[in-house]
Amino acid sequence: MAAQPSSRDIARTLRAAIPHHKTQVFHLPPTASPIGSTVELLVENLDTQPEAHLTDTRRKLSWIVPLSRRDDGTWRASLLLPSEPTILEYEFRIVHDPAIPTIKEFRQVEGRNTPVYGEWEEKPFKIAVYDPAQMPADWTRGMVIYQIFPDRFADGDPTTNQASKGVYGLPPLFKQWGEVPEKPPMGRDFFGGDLRGVIEHLDYIEDLGIDCVYFTPIFHAASNHRYEAINYLKIDPMLGTDADFDELVEELHARGMRIVLDGVFNHCSADSIYFQDAKRSKESPFYRWFTFTTYPDEPVGWWGYGFMPEFIECPEMEYFFLGEGGVTEHWLRRGIDGWRLDVAFDNTDEFWRRFRKRVNAVKQGAYLVSELWTDSTHYMLGDTFNGTMNYRVTWAVRGFLAYDKLSPSELDDRLHTFLRDTPPPAVQSQMNLLDSHDSDRILTACGGDVRRAKQCYAFIFAFPGAPMIYYGGETNLQGEYAEDGRRTMPWDKLDTSMIDWMRGALLVRRALPALCTGDFAPVIVDDACKVYGFLRAQNGESVYALYNASDSPAAILLSGVIGTWRDVLHLDPLEITDTSDGLHVTLPARGAAWLVEMN
């Protein structure tokens, strides 16, 4: 195998091959950098002087920086970054050659709720400017997260299973554990999962190797998913009591695990105590929280859904959620370790900056995760969130290993674009997921191929970040989007083989700090053989993570790697040979390996 190109070379080659790329001029933006620091802009393959036209997107201020020619033929300029978090956007313009177009960045289109492959878009270059004093807490770096959809995980108290009175005029549908969810989804089919059921299975969760449990909403609501609250300060009666919640928090913490709750601070239920009071009278203190098309029965709803009235961020609404004793503080003081915020993009950025200030005042270091299916850079700067549901990595890994839609070079480009966008101290805390309650299951995405699913898990377990397992993924639960992916946990027929493999992989990962929080560097980007590999390294410990996306075995040379190495992932028996030119590895078709040196 020939020497591998750098990620910079890969980016240059990919962009030069874009049919509508108008020029061979190349510029790679600096990685996200601290406030007040200095970075260098460098432009290659250009004969005429360029100027950088920059905009501070937070302040809406623009200025121009000319670049100077250096002896190596490149154009460079030193750039002082702003003193507060922001996103700098910029493009290059040619001073004396109007024939050359404005130079912007070409990026792969990554998609939103569904992935996109093979498309590129032209956008301004950008630099994320972050506050290094407000980066994620150490406990979040490299942790393993387990997502639970409470109604479908475990039924610990059958006496509450039929407490629902209906969902927006529809009668409730009470189903037996193991039945298929209603299709199309109405939000009215209940299976009886609750907090008591989670408490009874905490040993299982701990034994799997989990550090943090993330719950979709547990507050009182009408639907089974509970993304439209009736009362933000009350546990849903179908899920349990305050005592159950307190016990859950205590038991999780006793096992060294953390808990993150889901919050929807953009809209509520039409049955909520807030909206119902607003309908009662315009003199209601809640009337100003909402906008009405026709008062009192036609509110402006989230994305047009009138049964989910959308909030106005008036001072009273803000104080309810963000003030002293408000929703944010209430649950933090009740013991939770963080929040995942639903449809974060539907609240203003200023709302989230004030949210972050309240969190910092109550529990500095809490884990704050945004839901945003696209580029979340503006949330990672230190003044709003510190993590995101990282669908950018989801679609990249799926594209390479599940769908066969991305070449290793295209995968590497996507990963490095994400890494360049994200503040380095925040990379290890991003919620890297393969699936969720809002997607099809990863095994379904892999066409039912367990081998491919294991490859995908082996990738996110080794890639920098906080990998997330959607409940049941460890036992090969399948399901299409949307409700079908929310099937009940099959406690009576667990796939113990898959569970054992995942438990073993996470145990190995926990024992290797390099895999949890080490530096990242690609070592193999082979489009011909469909092989991608990277190094995780920390304090003298090295782990080589290798992935073969082809249906044929791949002969890999890790040039210059000497010594005796073994595979600790154990997906397949491997042929590993140490020679004078490096380490030779034969990776089976659809194989994956984690190589560590034997002492």
GULUM-257853 format. One record per residue: x, y, z of N, C-alpha, C, CB in turn; residue in one letter. Coordinates in steps of 0.02 Angstrom, whole numbers, plus 50000, padded with zeros to 5 digits. Glycine has a CB too. Example, Ala and Ser with C-alpha at 12.3 -4.5 7.8 and 13.67 -1.06 7.14 Angstrom:
<nodes>
506604971650390506154977550390506604983550390505654977650452A506424988850354506844994750357506455000250394507044997050286S
</nodes>
This chain:
<nodes>
500424994050000500005000050000500445006250000499525000050061M500295010749955500695016849948500605021450008500515020449883A501075026250013501015031150067500355034750061501605036150064A500045035950118499385038850119499415046450112499015036950182Q498965049450073498945056650068498695059650133498495058950010P498895065850146498645069350205497915071350194499075075450221S497575073050248496885075350241496855081750201496565076250310S497375085750205497405091850165497445090050091498005096250186R497855085150074497905082850005497235080049980498465077649997D496905076250024496265073350006495755078849991495995068650062I495735083850035495275089450025495415093049960495315094350084A496055094149945496245097649884496025093549823497005098849882R496145087049824495975082849767495225082449757496255075849778T494845081549810494125081049805493825087449776493815079549873L494055093149800493765099449778493955101049706493995105049823R494555099049687494765100149617494355096049568495515098549609A494065090549592493685086149548492955088049541493735079049573A492725093049579492035095149575491915098349507491845100049633I491415096049469491315098649401491215106149397490715095349369P490865109149446490735116249443491235120349483490045117749468H491785117149504492305120749539492675125049487492795115849576H492645131649495492865136149442493615137449441492505142749448K493965135649493494675137349497495055132149537494775144349528T495695131449524496115126849562496415130049624496675124249517Q496235136349636496465139749697496235135749758496205147049701V496675134849807496495130749865496635134349930496875124049863F496155133849975496225136550043495865131950091495945143850048H496195130150145495895126150198495815130650259496315119750214L495205131750283495125136250340495485133750403494385137350355P495695138250446495985136150510495465132250550496245142150551P495695127950594495235124450639494945129450689495585118650675T494405127650722494105131850773494645133950822493535128150810A494635140350842495195143150881494925147550939495655147350836S495325148350992495095152151051495005159551037495585151251108P494575162651076494475169951072495145173451083493945172351123I495265178751045495865182751054496495179651028495945184251124G496465173750997497065170550970497195173050899496995162950971S497755170950872497955172950804498015166750760498625176850804T497715167050701497765161550653498055164150588497065158250641V498255159550545498525161450480498065159150424499235158550470E497925163650378497575161950316498095160550262497085167550295L498005155150225498485153150174498115151150111498935147250199L498305154150055497995152649990498535149949943497655159049960V498385144449909498855141249863498595141849791498955133849882E499065141149744498905140749672498565147049646498455134749659N498835152749665498545159149643499105163949625498085162149698L499055167349568499575171849545499455179149564499655171349471D498835180749580498645187749593498435188649666498085189949547T498595194349694498475195549765497735194949783498725202449785Q497575190949835496885190549859496785194849922496695183249874P496165196749932495955199949995495425195550028495685207149981E495495194950093494985191350131494455196350155495305187550192A493845195150136493285199250159492925195450215492785200950099H492995198050276492775194450336492155197650366493335194150387L491745193350398491155195750435491115192150501490515194650393T491065196050555490905193350621490155192350622491155198050680D489915186150619489195184850611488785186750671489085177650595T489095186950730488715189050790488605196550791489085186750854R489105200250771489065207550775488875210850709489735210350797R488845206750656488675209350589489165214750567487945212050589K489805213750584490335218450564490775215250512490745220550625L491005219250463491425216550410492055220750402491045216350344S492595217550379493225221050365493625217050314493635222050430W494155220050289494555217050235495275216250258494525221450171I495555210450243496255209050258496615206750195496315203550314V497105210650169497485208450110497995203150130497835214450077P498135198550085498645193350096499285195350061498395186450071L499845193150088500505194750060500825188450030500975197950113S501205189449976501525183749943502165181849980501685185449870R502265175249988502865172650020503325169349969502675167550076R503925167649992504425164749946504205158149915505085163749983D503775154549949503555148149922502975148849873503345143549979D502775155049857502255156249809501555156549838502275151049757G501485155149902500835155549933500685162649957500785150649993T500045163849969499825170249997499595169150069499245173349954W499825173650114499685172550185499525179150219500285169250220R499125178450274498985184150317498865181650388498365188250290A499105185450435498985184050506498325187450525499575186550551S497905183750563497245186250579497115185750654496695182350540L496985191550685496805191650756496055190250762496985198550788L495875185350804495175183450811494825187750864495125176050830L494165188350859493785192450906493865190150978493045192450888P493685194551024493775193251095493175189951127493925199651131S492645188751089492055185251113491875179651064491455190151123E491525174451087491345168951041490935171350982490965163651079P491105168650924490735170450863490935165550808490885177750842T490615166250751490825162950690491065168350642490235158650658I491685167650619491925172050566491785168750499492695173650574L491465172350455491375170050386491785174550340490625170050365E492065171550287492465175550242492505172350173493165176650271Y492685176450126492825174150058493415178150032492205175050011E493735175749979494295179249949494085182549884494895174349936F494325188649875494205192249812494875194349784493735198449823R494925194049718495555195549685495575203049668495635191349620I496105206249690496145213549685496175215949613496755216149723V496615212949573496745215549506496535210849450497465217249499H496125205949464495945201249411495195199449417496375194849415D494765203549389494045202149394493835195849357493665208049367P494275192949317494105186849281494075180749328494605185549224A494435181249384494425175749433493835176849480495105175349472I493415171949489492825172949531493005173549605492335167149521P492515175649642492595175649715492735168549738491955178449750T493195167849783493405161149806493045159549872494175160749814I492635154349870492285152049929492455144649940491515153049923K492145141749990492285134750007491775130149975492275133750083E492015124449950491575119149928491545113749982491805116149860F490945112350005490845107250057490365101850031490575110450122R490445095850056489955090650042489295092450076490205083750065Q488745091550040488085092350070487965086150112487525093250015V487825087250176487775081550222487055079250235488085083350288E486575083650221485875081850233485625084350300485795074350229G484985083250311484675085150375484405078850407484105090450364R483735078050408483445072050438483575065850397482705073050447N483785066750335484015061250293484685063250263483495059450238T485135058550253485795060250227485785061750153486275054550240P486295065450131486395066950061487115064950043486255074650045V487195061749987487855059649964487965061749892487945051949972Y488585063449876488765065049807488605072049785488435060349762G488395076449831488245083349813488705088049851487505084949829E488865093649819489295098749849488935105449847489975099149813W489125109949893488855116649894489405121649906488305117249947E489315127649880489795133049888489555137649943489905136949821E489975138749994489795142850051490395147050071489545138450111K490305152250111490885155850137491315151350181490655162050177P491955152650181492385149350230492175151750300493145150950217F492365147850351492185150150418492715147850468491495147550439K492745151650523493165149850580492735150450643493815154450585I492685145150681492335145450745492805148250798492075138250766A492575153450832492975156850883492645155350950493025164650870V492985151550993492665148951053493015151351117492665141351052Y492645150651172492905152451238493185146251272492345155651282D493845145851279494145139751307493965138551380494895139951300P493745143851415493555143151485492865140051494493585149851520A492495139251439491805136751444491705130451402491315142151422Q492205126251398492155120051361491865114551404492855118051334M491655108851375491325103651413491745101051471491145097951367P491395098751523491725096051582492095089651565491215094751638A492615088251604493025082351592492615075851592493575081851643D492095075551636491725069251642491345067451579491235069751700W491245072351534490875070951472491325068451416490515077251450T491975069051424492435067451370492495059851361493125070551383R492275057451303492335050351288491855045851324493015048151303G491365048651359490885044451395490445040551346490445048751443M490135035251371489665031251331488955032751355489835023551336V488525034651309487845036751325487355031351302487685043551291I486825030551341486295025751324485635029551322486255019751376Y485295029551264484665033151258484075028551271484605036251188Q483615030951314483015027151331482395031051312483015025451406I481955027751275481275030151261480835026751314481035028551186F480625030251367480375026951427479785022151416480165032051475P479315023851373478735019451364478915012751335478225022851319D479505012151305479675005951268480265002151299479845007651197R480525004351356481135001051382480964995251429481575006051418F480584996651482480424991251530479824993451572481034989651575A479374988651586478774989951625478884987251695478144986651592D478974991851742479094989751812478484990451856479644993751841G477974994151833477374995151874476754994751829477395002051911D476484988851819475904987951774475284991851796475734980651768P475254994051858474644997451881474545004251848474674998451956T475055007051817474995013551784474915013051709475595017851800T474885007051682474925006051609474345009051570474974998851594N473765009851602473185012251565472915018751593472645006951565Q473375023051615473175029351645472985034651594473715031951689A473185033751530473045038751479472295039451466473415037051415S472065045651459471365046951442471265048351368471105052951482K471805048051330471755049351259472245054651236471055051351241G472315055251170472795059851141472445064151089473385055951108V472285070351108471995075251063471375072551026472515077551012Y470925069951066470295067551038470305060351016470105071750982G470875057351014470935050250996470945046051059471565048950953L470595040451060470625036051119471315032851124470085030551115P471545031551184472205028251191472185021151165472435028351265P472755018751143472825011951120473345008451163473035011651044L473115003951205473565000551252473784993951221473224999351321F474434993251211474694987451176475084982851223475144989551118K475124976551203475514971751241476254972451224475264964551227Q476674971251273477394971551263477584966851206477774969751328W477964969351159478194965351103477784966251040478194958251122G477194969151045476804970550985477134976250946476074972551003E476954976750882477234981850839476884988550852477184979850764V477254994150857476925000650867476445002350810477455006150873P475975006650826475465008650778475775012450719474935013150813E475515010950659475765014150599475165016050555476255009450560K475125022350533475575027950548475525029950621475425033950503P476055032950648476065034650719475565040150736476755036850740P475195039050790474725043950816474925046550884474025040850819M475455043650913475665045650979475225043051034475705052950983G474755038351018474255036251067474345028951089473565037151039R474825025451060474915018451080475435018051136475145014151019D475225014951191475625014551251475785007251267475275017951311F476405005951290476614999251306476764998251380477224997551266F476805003651418476865003051490477555003851519476614996551510G478045005551478478715006751506478695012551555479205008251450G479125012251605479105017451658479785017851693478555015851709D479835022551740480455023551777480625017551821480415029951820L480125014451850480245008551891480575003051849479595005951922R480365002351787480664997351743481404998851730480294997051677G481575005351723482275007151714482675005451776482345014751697V482405007251835482755005851898482904998451904482325008251959I482434994251885482524987051891483044984251842481854983451879E483234988251793483724985951743484374990051744483424986151673H484484993651798485104997551802485724993251804485085002151862L485674987351834486254982851834486434980851763486114976551877D485924979651722486034977851652486374983651616485364976151617Y486134989751626486424995551593487144996651615486005001851607I487254996151680487934997051706488404991651678487934996751782E488164985451677488584979951653488764980651580488234973351664D488334984051542488474985151471489064989851461487864987951435L489184994251510489744998851505489545006051493490204996751450G488955007951519488675014551508488895019451562487905014151505I489035025651541489225030951587488675036051599489835034551559D488215036651552487695041951556487065039451522487945048551523C486485040551554485845038551524485465044851505485435034151574V485265045051442484875050651416484155048251404485185053551349Y483675051751436482975049951431482615054851384482635049951500F482225052251337481745056651303481235058851356481405053051243T480815063851341480435067351394480055062751442479955071951362P480075064751505479725061051558479205065451594480235058351609I479115071551571478635076051604477925074251581478805083451589F477445076151623476745074651609476545077251540476295077751662H476275072751498476085074451430475535069751407476695074151382A475235071251350474695067051324474955061151283474225071251282A475465062251243475695057151195476195052351226475995060451134S476325046951189476815042051214477525044651212476765035751173N477675049451167478355052051162478465058051208478505054051092H477915061451228477945066751279478345072851258478225063851343R478375074151194478725080151171478285086351171478995078951101Y477705086051203477285091951213477015091451284476705092351159E477335095051328477195094351400476525097351419477745097551440A476205094251468475625097051502475855100851564475115091551521I476365098151597476645101251657477385099651661476265098751722N477805104751656478525103751655478815101951722478865109951629Y478435102651775478695101451843478405095151873478555107451887L478105090951832477785084851856477995078851814477015085551856K478175073451848478325067151812477665064451785478665061951859I477685061851723477075059051695476835053251739477195056751622D476195053151760475955047851804476035040851775475225049051820P476025040251708476125033651679476845031251687475945033751605M477305035951700478005034051708478205033151780478445039251677L477815035951827477985035051896477865041251938478705033051902G478195041551994478105046852043478745050652054477845044052109T478695056052093479295059752113479775055152150479115065752156D479505050752191479925046052228480295041352181479505042052278A479955039152129480295034852080480865038652046479785032352027D480735044952028481255048851996481855049852043480985055751974F481725051552105482275052552152482675046152162481995054952220D482335040552164482685034152171483105032652109482175028452183E482835034152051483205033151989483845037151989482775035051928L483805043552006484405047752008484905045152058484215055052025V484655043352117485105040852169485455034452148484715039652234E485085029852117485375023452097485875024352039484825018652077E485715028751992486195030151938486845032951966485885034951887L486795037852009487385040952037487785036052080487195047052078H487435031652116487775026752157488195021952114487275022752198A487995021052052488365016752006488875020651965487885013251959R488955027051979489435031151942489185033451875490055027351932G488525033151863488245035251800487895042051808487745029951773M487815045451752487485051951752486805051451716487925057251717R486395056651725485735056751694485625063451659485195055551747I485375062951597485205068751556484475068351537485665069251493V484105073751548483395074051530483285078051467482985076951587L482735076551433482545079851371482075085551387482225074751322D482205091351360481775097151371481525100051306482135102451410G480885101951305480595105251247480375112151270479995101151216V480785117051257480655123851282480375128451227481295126851311F480145125451173479875129251117479115128951112480175126851052N478825123451133478105122551127477865117751181477915120051057H477205117651191476915113251242476295109951212476725117151306C475915106451253475295103351232474715108251235475145097151275S474235107351189473625111351193473235109651256473185110051131A473385103951286473075101951349473465104551410473005094351353D474005108151398474435110151453474075115051500475075113451427S474315115251562474025119851611474155127051589474325118551680I474675128251550474855135051528474375137351473475585135151503Y474285133151422473855135251367473125135451387473955130551308F472915130551427472215130551448472055136751489472075124251489Q472525139051529472405145151567472395151251521472935146051621D472835151151469472835156651421472175157051383473425155851371A471865151351369471225151251334470655153851379471055144151312K470735153051443470215155051490470075162451488470395153051561R470615166451482470525173651484471155177051458470365176151555S471065182651424471635186651403471985189851462471425191951354K471655189751520471965192251581472425187051612471435194351631E472425181051585472855175751612473585177751604472725169051575S474005176251654474725177651648475055173651592475075176251713P474715168451568475005164351515474785166551445474805157151526F474305171151441474065173251375474635175951332473525178451383Y475075179651363475625182851325476155177751303475945188251367R476115171551326476585166351305476445164051233476545160451352W475845165251207475635162151144475405167351093475075157151158F475385165251030475095169150976474495165350950475615170550919T473955168850936473345165650912473175168050842472755167050960F472995163250800472705165050736471995167550748472705159150687T471625163750787470965165850811470905163850884470385162550768T470795168750926470745167350998470035164851014470915173751040Y469965159651056470475156351095470695149551069470245155651165P470395147251013470475140250994470975138850938469825137650974D471275144050910471745142750854472415146150869471455145350787E472835142650908473495145450921473975144250863473785142450985P474495148050861475045146650815475435140850844475515152950803V475455135250808475775129250833476455127950803475335123350821G476835123850836477495121950812477425118750743477855117150862W477745121750694477725119450624477005118550600478105112750618W476545122650627475855122550604475405117750641475845120950534G475675113950689475265109150726474925112750784475695103150752Y474275113950778473915117750828473875114350895473245119250805G473955107750898473935104350963474585105051001473765096950953F475085108450970475715110051005475845117551000476315105950974M475495121651039475575128951036476295130951049475105132351085P476535135551008477225137851013477275143851060477505139650943E477815143851099477915149251147478195155551113478385147051203F478035161251143478385167551130478895168451186477885173651125I479495170351168480015171151219479935177951255480715170651187E479345178951283479235184951322479585184251390478465186251332C479685189551427480055189051490479745184051539480085195851523P479065183651540478745179051587478895171751568477995180151589E478865170251503479025163551480479755161951495478885162751406M480195166751480480905165751493481035164351567481305171751470E480715168251610480835167251682480585160451705480495172851722Y480035158151677479775151551696480285146051682479115150051658F480605146551624481095141351606481795142651633481125140751531F481995149051635482695150651649482805154551713482975154651592L482285156651746482365160651806482525156451867481745164651819G482615159851924482755156351987482165151752003482875161452044E482305145552016481785140652031481395138351971481325143452080G481575140651910481225138751849481375131551829481405143451794G481115129651772481155122751749481885120351746480825121951680V482315124451715483015122451708483335121151776483415127951671T483255125851822483555125051888483225119551928483525131651926E482565119051924482205114151964482485107051956481465114151946H482555104951894482775098051882483525097151893482595095951812W483915102351883484625101851901484695100851976485005108151878L484305104452015484345103652088484045097052110483985109452123R483625094152069483365087552084483865082052068482715086352046R484435083952038484975079152030485185077451959484795073152062G484845080151909485055078351841485735081551826484525080551789I486085078651777486755080851761486795084651695487225074951759D486225085451663486235089051600485555089051566486755086151553G485525092851512484915093451472485075092051399484615100551480W484625088651366484615088351293484005092451272484575080851265R484105097451229483575102051211483305100751141483815109351217L482675099151139482345097351076482265103551032481655094151090D482275102550966482195107750915482515114350938481445108950900V483145113950957483495119750984483485125650935484225118051000A483475124150870483485129350819482835133450818483595126250751F482315131050852481685134750853481635139550912481115129950855D482135139750954482215145051003482775149650979482365142251075N482785155851004483305160450982483975158651015483115167650999T484515160550983485175159551012485245163251078485715161650963D484945169051082484975172951144484625169351201484665179951134E484085165851187483755161851238484235156651266483125158351209F484605153451221485065148151244485675151151281485305143951185W485875157151263486425160251301486195161651373486655166851267R485575163751381485315164951448485195158351485484655168951445R484995153351448484935146551476485615144251504484685141551423F486135145251465486805143051487487025146751550487325144251430R486865153051556487035156851616486685153951678486855164251607K486055152051670485705149051727486005142451746484955148251711R486155138251695486465131851710487135132751745486565127751645V487545137351721488195138551752488125140751824488595143751712N487595144551838487495146951906487275141451953486985152551906A486945136251926486675130951968487135124951970485985128951943V487385122751912487795116651908488305117451853487355110251897K488845120851867489385121651819489635114851797489965125851850Q489705113951732489945107451706489395102751686490365104151757G488765104951691488215100751666488295099751591487525103851683A488035094151566488085092451495487465095151459488145084651485Y487575099551410487035102851375487075101151301487065110551386L486565097651277486575094851209486025097851167486515087151212V486195100251109485695102951062485455097451015485975108851023S484835098050994484605094050938484635098450875483875091250949E485095096850832485155100250768485465095250720485595106850774L485115093950665485315088650620485845090850571484715086150581W486015097250573486515099950527487105102650567486205105450482T487495106850536488085109750566487905113650630488445114350516D488165111550687488005114550751488565119050778487855109250803S489015121150734489605124750757489425130650802490005127250698T488905134450784488745140550822488515138950893488215144450786H488335132650907488145130650974488735128151016487615125250971Y489305127550986489875124351019490395129351045490215119550972M490225135651048490725140851060490835142351134490525147151026L490435139351178490535140251250490015144451284491185143251261G489545147451245489055151851278488345149251271489095158751248D488235143451239487575140351237487645133051257487255141051166T487715128551209487775121451224488505119351225487375117251172F488625113051244489305110351238489325103651202489615109651306N488745101351179488715095251139488125095651092488675089051184G488125091251043487555090850997487435083550979487685095050934T486825082050959486685075450931487015075450862485905073850926M487555071850856488015072850800487815068750739488715071150821N487275070850706487065067350646487555068250589486375069850625Y487995073050593488505073650540488945067350539488945079950551R489125064950598489515058750602489065052750587489825057950672V488435053050608487965047550593487945046250518487255049350618T487825051550479487755050650407488415048850374487475057050375W488965051250402489625049450374489765042050384490185053550408A489665039450444489795032350458489315027950419489745030950533V488675029850419488195025950380488375025950306487485028750389R488575031750280488735032150209489305027650190488915039150192G489795026950234490375022750220490235015350231490965024850263F489935013550288489895006550308489205003450298490085005850380L488665007350301487995004550295487725005050224487525007950343A487845010750190487535011950126487995011150066487245018750125Y488655010750077489145010650023489065016749977489065004249981D488955022550007488855028749970489455033449975488235032249994K489915032250021490495036550030491135032550020490485039950099L491595035349982492265032449977492655034250040492635034949913S493195030750054493615032750111493835040050109494215028350115P493995042550048494195049550043493625054350061494445051049972S493035052750037492455056950053492285056550127491845054950010E492345050650156492255049850228492755054150266492315042550248L493385053650248493905057450283493775064950277494595055650254D493555067050219493415074250210492845076450256493235075650136D492325072550261491765074250306491995074450379491185069250297R492365069450399492585069250468493035075250485492965062750482L493495076850439493945082450453493595089250448494525082350404H493085089650407492695095850406492345096750474492175095750349T492045091450500491745091750567492265093550620491415085150584F492845090250617493365091550667493635098650662493945086450660L493675101350602493905108150592493385113250618494055109450518R492745111650610492225116150633492165116450709491555113950604D492325111050742492165110250813492765112250856491955103050829T492665116250909493225117750954493555111350979492975121851014P494215110850972494555104650993494375102251062495285105650989P494305106651113494125104151180493415101351184494205109551231P493005102551133492315100051134492215093751093491845105451109A492695091951052492625086251006492465079851044493255085350965V492815078651100492745072351136492075071751171493305071651186Q491675077151173491035077051210490435076951164490995082951255S490535076551099489965076551053489605069851055490195078150982Q488935070151055488525064151058488515060750990487795065851082M488975056250979489035052750915488565046750915489765050450903N488075046850871487555041750871487505038450802486885044650891L487235032450802487085028850740486355029050724487325021750744L485935029750775485215030150767484915033250829484905023150753D484265034650826483925037750883483175036550875484085045350888S482795039350921482055038850917481775042550856481745041750980H482185046550823481965050250765482235047550699482175057450772D482475041350699482755038450638482585031050636483525039450635S482745027850580482715020650579483285017750620482735017950506D483225011550638483745008150677484355006750634483475001550708R484945006750665485555005750626485564998950593486165006450671I485314993650625485314987150594484854987050533485094981750644L484294990650538483844991250480484194995150424483184994850500T484555000450442484935004250392485464999950358485275010350424A485704994950393486204990350366485884984450330486654987750422C485234984850318484894979550282484854973150321485234978250218G484874973550388484854967650430485514964050437484354962950403G486044966950410486714963950412487054965550478487144966350352D487074960750523487354961850590488094963650585487264955650634V488434960750537489144962150529489264969550515489444957850473R488864972350470488934979450455488764983750517488484981450395R488244981750552488064985550612488624985450663487424982550644A488964979850671489534979450717490094984050693489784972250723K490214984250627490714988850601490544996050620490754988150524Q489914997850613489705004650629489815006250703488965005750611C489635001550746489745002650818490495003050832489424997050860Y490884998650800491604998750812491905005350789491944992850774A491595008550740491855014950717491715020450768491545016850649F491075021250790490935026750836491225025550905490185027850841I491355019250923491685017950987492415020050985491635010551004F492705020450925493415022250920493515029450898493755017650871A493025032350864493095039250841493025044150899492565040850786F493375049850897493325054650952492605056850966493755060850938P492425056651029491755058851049491465054451103491305058850990G490825055751117490445051951167489935047651130490095056751219A490095041351116489635037151076488985035851113489975030551058P488435035851075487775034551104487475028251075487315040451092M487195024151119486835018051099486095019251111487095011751139I485695018551060484965019051067484725012451094484625020950999Y484345012551149484155006451184483955000951134483575007851234Y484184994951146484024989351102484514988251046483354990351073G484934993351032485434992350980485914986850998485824998750969G486034986051063486494980851087486204973851080486674982151160E485554973351066485244966751056484934966150987484724965551110T485184970250941484984969850870484244971250859485164963150843N483964975950896483274978050884483254981750817483024982650941L482744980250777482664983450712482064988150712482594978150656Q481964991850658481384996150652481495001650602481214998950718G480975003150563480985008650516480805015150552480505007250457E480935020750518480695027150543479955027550527481095033150511Y479505030150571479715033250632479545028750691479375040150640A478895027350701478695023850763478965016750765477945023650769E479075013650708479315006750707480005006150739479345004150635D480385011550737481035011550770480995012150845481465017050742G480395012850872480285013550944479965007250973479855019650959R480155001550948479884995250973480094994151046480114989350929R479734989651079479894988051148480534983951153479314984351182T480874984851209481484981051222481294973551230481854983651286M481604969151192481404962051192481724958051250481574958751126P481514959551310481844956451368481794948851368481534959151432W481274946151337481184938851338481574935251282480454937151332D481894939051237482274935951183482864940451163481824934551122K483284941851211483874945951198484374942151155484204948051264L484714945851112485254943051072485884943351114485344946851003D486004938251153486564938351200487244938551165486534932251245T487274935851104487904936151067488104943351052487854932051002S487624947351028487764954351013487914958251077487164957550976M487534956851129487644960351193488344958851219487124958251245I488544952551216489214950651240489754954051199489304942951237D489664954451133490164957751091490214965151108490004956851017W489644968451116489654975651130489934976951200488954978551124M489734972951248490004973651316490764972951315489684968551363R491004967951277491724966951273492074972751240491874960551236G491774975451186492084981151152492114987251197491694982851088A491574988551235491574994351279492044993351338490864995651304L492124987151360492594985751414493304987051391492524978351438L493464984951330494134986351302494224993851294494214982751234V493724997151269493765004451259493905007951324493115007151228R493565006051377493665009251442494365008051469493145006751493R494665002451451495335000751475495885004151435495434993351473A495705007351379496195010551335496045018151332496185007351264L496365022151373496245029351372496315032451303496705032851419P496765029751261496865032451195496225032051154497425028851159A495835026751162495205026051125494675030751151494965018851129L494705032451215494195036851245494335044151231494145035651319C494955046251241495105053451239495745055051202495145056151309T496015050351165496655051551131496595055851069496955044951112G497175057951043497195061750981496995057250922497905064650970D496785060550868496545056950809496965058750749495805058550797F497145053750709497495054950646497345049150598498265055650658A497125050650536497025045350487497685042350466496645048050425P497695035850456498305032450434498205028650369498555027650487V497575026950352497425023450290496805026550259497335015750302I496875028850197496305031350159496365028450089496275039450158V496095022550080496205018650019495545017749982496525011750035D495435021849931494805021449894494755015049853494735027449849D495305012749827495295006749784495075000649823495985005549753A495314999949885495154994149926494584995349975495764991949964C494325001649976493785003650022493985002550095493144999650006K494585004750111494845003950179494985010750209495484999650179V494775011550271494925017650309495195015650377494285022250316Y495705019250399495995017750464496265024050497496545012650458G496235024250563496495029950599496835027750663495925034850615F497245032350689497625031250750497325035450805498375033050740L497235032350863497085036050924497685035250971496405033450958R497955040750995498575040451034498535045151094499185042250990A498815042751150498815046851211499335044151259498115047051244Q499785048551281500285046751333500665040351316499945046051400N500875039851253501265034051233500865027851214501735032251286G500205028151224499775022551205499475023851137499215021451258E499505018751093499255019451025498755013851009499825019450975S498225015750974497735010850950497595012450877497075010950993V497675007450834497515008150763496825005050751498055004850719Y496355009150728495675006950712495605006350637495135011750742A495445000350612495444998850541494754996350519495984993650524L494534998350458493864996650434493884995050360493365002250449Y493614989350342493594987050272492854987150250493904979950264N492684991750205491994992350181491864988450118491824999650169A492334984150098492254980250036492034973150053492904980249995S491854969450001491654962450009492234957649997491084960849962D492834960349996493434956249987493934957750042493744957449918S494354953050060494884954450110495344959950084495284948050126P495634963650130496084969150112496754968150145495784975950131A497284968750105497974968450132498194975550150498464965150080A498344976550213498504983250238499214983350264498004985350295I499574988750248500234989850275500224996150318500764990450218L500374995350382500475001150426501225002550425500204999750499L501415006950379502125008150366502465011050428502205012950307S503055008150444503445010650499503235008350568503445017850498G502685004750572502435002150636502794995650651501655001150636V503154995550706503544989650723503294986650790504294991350728I503524980650805503334977450868502794972150856503084982650917G502564969450912502054964250910501384967250929502244958350957T500904966550884500254969550894499704964250892500114975050841W499154965650927498584961050926497934964950920498574956650991R497434961450895496764964550888496374963350952496384961550826D496094968750980495704968151043494964968951031495944973251094V494754970050968494044970650953493724963750944493944974850890L494094959050916493874952050909493254951250867493754949150977H493204955250813492654954150766492814948150722492534960450724L493464947350704493694941750663494404939850685493684943650587D494594933550673495304931850679495694935650625495424924050671P496274938350643496664942350596497344939250582496754949450622L497584940650522498274938950505498694945350514498344936150432E499154945350561499574951250575500304949050573499394954450645I500694952350531501394950550522501824956650531501504947350453T502334956050574502814961550586503414960550540503034961750661D503544965350495504124964950450504534971350456503894963850377T505074971550419505514977350423505194983750396506154975950385S504714983050351504404989150322503774991150360504244987950250D503564987350409502984989250448502544983350465502584994350411G501934984850483501464979650506500994977950448501064982050568L500974971550430500534969150378499914965950410500894964150331H499324968250389498704965750417498244963750359498354971050463V497954957850364497444955750316496774956550351497554948450291T496394961450329495754962950360495204959650319495634970650366L494804955250350494284951650313493774956350282493924946750358P493394953750235492844957550205492374960050258492464953350153A492184966450252491744969650302492014968750372491034966750297R492664969250378492994968250442493174974650477493604964050433G493324974050541493554979650581494034976950633492964983450615A494514981150654495004978950703495254984950743495594975350669A495424983650806495774988550848496444985350868495344990550912W496984988150844497644985150856497994988850912498064985350792L498244985050961498644987751015499294983851020498254987651083V499814987051044500464983851049500504979551111501034989051049E500774973651103500864969051159501514970651194500844961651137M501504971451259502104972951298502474966651317501924976951361N
</nodes>
